Amino acid sequence: MKLLTTFGRLLAVLFWLAVLGNLISPFAAPFALLVNLAATAVLLLHVLQLAQCHGRLKVSAQPTRDRLLLLLFGSFYLQALPSPASVVEQLLQATRVAEGDGVTEPAPDAADQRSAA
Protein backbone atom coordinates (compact mmCIF):
# COMPACT_ATOMS: atom_id res chain seq x y z
CA MET A 1 0.00 0.00 0.00
CA LYS A 2 2.90 2.34 0.77
CA LEU A 3 4.25 1.81 -2.74
CA LEU A 4 0.89 2.75 -4.24
CA THR A 5 0.69 5.89 -2.09
CA THR A 6 4.22 6.91 -3.03
CA PHE A 7 3.47 6.34 -6.71
CA GLY A 8 0.28 8.41 -6.41
CA ARG A 9 2.17 11.26 -4.78
CA LEU A 10 4.74 11.17 -7.55
CA LEU A 11 2.00 11.34 -10.18
CA ALA A 12 0.36 14.23 -8.31
CA VAL A 13 3.62 16.20 -8.33
CA LEU A 14 4.06 15.51 -12.04
CA PHE A 15 0.47 16.64 -12.69
CA TRP A 16 0.96 19.93 -10.82
CA LEU A 17 4.28 20.50 -12.63
CA ALA A 18 2.47 20.04 -15.95
CA VAL A 19 -0.19 22.54 -14.82
CA LEU A 20 2.52 25.02 -13.84
CA GLY A 21 4.26 24.47 -17.17
CA ASN A 22 0.96 25.07 -18.95
CA LEU A 23 0.53 28.37 -17.11
CA ILE A 24 4.04 29.54 -17.98
CA SER A 25 4.05 28.38 -21.59
CA PRO A 26 0.60 27.20 -22.78
CA PHE A 27 0.37 23.91 -24.59
CA ALA A 28 -1.20 23.49 -28.04
CA ALA A 29 -4.73 24.84 -28.56
CA PRO A 30 -7.07 22.15 -27.22
CA PHE A 31 -4.68 20.77 -24.58
CA ALA A 32 -4.10 24.03 -22.71
CA LEU A 33 -7.80 24.39 -21.99
CA LEU A 34 -8.13 20.70 -21.01
CA VAL A 35 -5.19 20.91 -18.60
CA ASN A 36 -6.64 24.07 -17.03
CA LEU A 37 -10.05 22.42 -16.64
CA ALA A 38 -8.52 19.30 -15.11
CA ALA A 39 -6.44 21.41 -12.71
CA THR A 40 -9.51 23.38 -11.66
CA ALA A 41 -11.48 20.18 -11.04
CA VAL A 42 -8.67 18.57 -9.04
CA LEU A 43 -8.13 21.72 -6.98
CA LEU A 44 -11.86 21.90 -6.25
CA LEU A 45 -11.87 18.26 -5.10
CA HIS A 46 -8.86 18.88 -2.86
CA VAL A 47 -10.57 21.91 -1.31
CA LEU A 48 -13.59 19.70 -0.60
CA GLN A 49 -11.23 17.21 1.07
CA LEU A 50 -9.86 20.05 3.19
CA ALA A 51 -13.38 20.86 4.34
CA GLN A 52 -14.14 17.21 5.02
CA CYS A 53 -10.93 16.65 7.01
CA HIS A 54 -11.16 19.88 9.02
CA GLY A 55 -11.33 18.02 12.33
CA ARG A 56 -8.28 15.91 11.58
CA LEU A 57 -6.36 18.97 10.43
CA LYS A 58 -7.32 21.01 13.49
CA VAL A 59 -5.76 18.49 15.89
CA SER A 60 -2.66 18.01 13.78
CA ALA A 61 0.74 19.06 15.12
CA GLN A 62 1.41 21.18 12.00
CA PRO A 63 -1.99 22.08 10.52
CA THR A 64 -0.72 24.61 7.95
CA ARG A 65 1.79 22.17 6.46
CA ASP A 66 -0.82 19.40 6.44
CA ARG A 67 -3.33 21.65 4.66
CA LEU A 68 -0.79 22.49 1.94
CA LEU A 69 0.19 18.85 1.48
CA LEU A 70 -3.46 17.83 1.32
CA LEU A 71 -4.02 20.43 -1.40
CA LEU A 72 -1.00 19.09 -3.30
CA PHE A 73 -1.50 15.32 -2.88
CA GLY A 74 -5.20 14.98 -2.05
CA SER A 75 -6.24 11.58 -0.77
CA PHE A 76 -2.69 10.26 -1.14
CA TYR A 77 -1.84 12.34 1.93
CA LEU A 78 -4.84 11.33 4.07
CA GLN A 79 -3.09 8.27 5.52
CA ALA A 80 -0.33 10.48 6.93
CA LEU A 81 -2.83 12.56 8.93
CA PRO A 82 -3.37 11.45 12.51
CA SER A 83 -6.86 10.40 13.50
CA PRO A 84 -8.54 12.70 16.03
CA ALA A 85 -8.84 9.82 18.52
CA SER A 86 -5.09 9.14 18.46
CA VAL A 87 -4.27 12.82 18.94
CA VAL A 88 -6.68 13.08 21.88
CA GLU A 89 -5.11 9.97 23.42
CA GLN A 90 -1.62 11.46 23.02
CA LEU A 91 -2.77 14.70 24.65
CA LEU A 92 -4.32 12.80 27.55
CA GLN A 93 -1.13 10.81 28.10
CA ALA A 94 0.96 13.99 27.99
CA THR A 95 -1.38 15.62 30.50
CA ARG A 96 -1.11 12.63 32.85
CA VAL A 97 2.68 12.68 32.67
CA ALA A 98 2.78 16.47 33.20
CA GLU A 99 0.56 16.15 36.27
CA GLY A 100 2.84 13.47 37.69
CA ASP A 101 0.22 10.75 37.47
CA GLY A 102 2.48 8.62 35.28
CA VAL A 103 -0.33 6.22 34.40
CA THR A 104 0.56 4.72 31.04
CA GLU A 105 -1.60 1.60 31.08
CA PRO A 106 -5.39 1.65 30.95
CA ALA A 107 -7.36 0.40 33.92
CA PRO A 108 -8.17 -3.35 33.77
CA ASP A 109 -11.56 -4.42 32.46
CA ALA A 110 -14.09 -6.27 34.57
CA ALA A 111 -13.37 -9.35 32.43
CA ASP A 112 -9.65 -9.10 33.25
CA GLN A 113 -10.43 -8.87 36.94
CA ARG A 114 -12.62 -11.99 36.78
CA SER A 115 -9.98 -13.98 34.91
CA ALA A 116 -7.31 -13.00 37.45
CA ALA A 117 -9.48 -14.23 40.34
Secondary structure, 3 states (H helix, E strand, C coil): CHHHHHHHHHHHHHHHHHHHHHHHCCCCHHHHHHHHHHHHHHHHHHHHHHHHCHHHHHCCCCHHHHHHHHHHHHHHCHHHCCCHHHHHHHHHHHHHHHHCCCCCCCCCCHHHHHHHC
